[in-house]
Amino acid sequence: MIWSEPGEGGEWARVQVLEDHTSDICAVCFSPDGKQLATGSYDDLINLYRFNEGSAILAHTLEGHTNDVNSLSFSPDCKLLCSGSLDRSIKFWNPADGSLVKSIDQAHTSLVSSISYSPNGRVLVSAGNDNTMKIWDAETFELKHTFEQEFRTFQATITANSNYIVSANEDHTVRITSCREYHLTGLTPILNLILHIVYKWEFVSFLEPNENTSPLEKVMRLLGECVHNGGYNVTSEILSFLSPAHLPVQITPTRWKRDPESLILFMRARYERSQDVNEQQRVEIEELRQCISELQPIEDY
């Protein structure tokens, strides 16, 4: 049903009843410009309406899902409509002609309960009955991050400044989760290597470098040697010239705040030795700093 705003008497008036689905309707979504309305149903279909003189006119029926359509979200520029379904897929449609643009067929390992574009249009958040929330790149449709949880999220939305995800959850909570943008470069595997050495307290060995060894592999080898041999002081100095934005969004098995200080404090407790950085180590650190500065970004997020 479509309702009008309250009139002089303060009462809402029913303007139109849409009866184009053949089963329960479980998702409705207006486009940001107010010119389109999408509805999703247990009949596996999405109906897309356009407005003409205040009346909703069925423009397209979108076929492609093989089970209930649970959630819908328009992109901020209204050029894409995203749908999440009981069939575990997320699909992207062109509202102009109703065509399917992209299908992520196993977006979750269980039904997709919620999807939502960020207001800046850069990412999309999805939630599933597999106890995860996921962040997707809105342009490339690539998975950027998975939040592992101990509960199901029924609905998720992103705040107006695109910085936080607000989720409604099975455990009777509403949670606010950071949704910052990160630049993923060659530093990401480097930091993962640091974490591996710290957690496992073991040195990760690498093959001897040769003419086919990539710059990133060389940097990771050098960093592994610096961290393993140098302990806390060397590693904390290395972290001092790595950008906080390159820290992983979620570090397992323990979850940290998204800044280097938490990692440094943990390392201080784990490392028994804290000798001063010697001259040879300073040479190695400077070599590492130079190598890192020459690494090219892999992608932006």
C-alpha positions, 0 to 999 in steps of 0.5 A: 500500500502507498499512503499520503502524508497526513492532511489537515485532520492529521490522518494518513490516507491510503493512495494506492494498493499494489497487487502484482505479486502472487505471494507475501511481500517482504521487502520494499525500497524507494529510490533516493530520488523518489521516482522509483519503488522496488518490491520483493516477494516470496514469489522470487520476483522483484517488481519495479514501479515508476511514478506517473502523476503520483501513481505507481506504474509497474515498469519491470518484473525482475526474474532471476532469484530462485527463492524469496527476495528478502532485502532491496537497496538502490544505489545513491545515484539510482543506477543500480538496484541490489537484492538479497535472497533466500537463495544466498545470492546478491544480485545487481539490476539496472532499473532503467531496463530491468536487466541483470548486471551482476550476480554473486551466487554464493554471497553467503552460506545461508540466506541473505537477510539484509543488504544496504548501500552506503550513502557515498555509494562506495560499498555495500553491506550484507548480512546473512543467516550464516552469522556474518556481515560482509562489505562489498565494493560497490563498483567491482562487486568484490568482497572486501571484508567479512565480520565473523559473529556469534549471532545472526544479523537481521538487518543492517544499514549504513549511517549518513556519513558512511562511517558506521554500520548499524545492525539489528541482531538475534542476541537482542542488541543493536550494534554499531560497527566501524565501516571506514575505508582502507587502502589495501596495498602491499603492506597488508600481507606485511602486517599479516606476517608481523601478526603471524610471527607475534602470535605463533612465536615462530619464524616464517621461512622464505625461499632464497631470493632470485631474479624472479622474486617480486619486490613484495616477496623481498620486503616480506622476507626482510621484514620477517628477519627483522621482526624475528631477530629484533624483537619488540623494539625493532618491530615497534619501530617498523610499525611506527612508519606503517600507516594505521590505515593498513592494519587489518580491519579485524585481527583474529583470534583476538580482536584489536582496536584499529590502531597500532598501539594495541598491537605494540602493547601486546608485543611488549608483553609477549616479547621477553627481550627488549634490547636496544636497536643496534646499528646493523638493525637500523641499517636493515630497518632503513632498507625495509623503509625504502623498499616499502616506499617503493611498493605500488598499491594493489587496490583501493578500498 
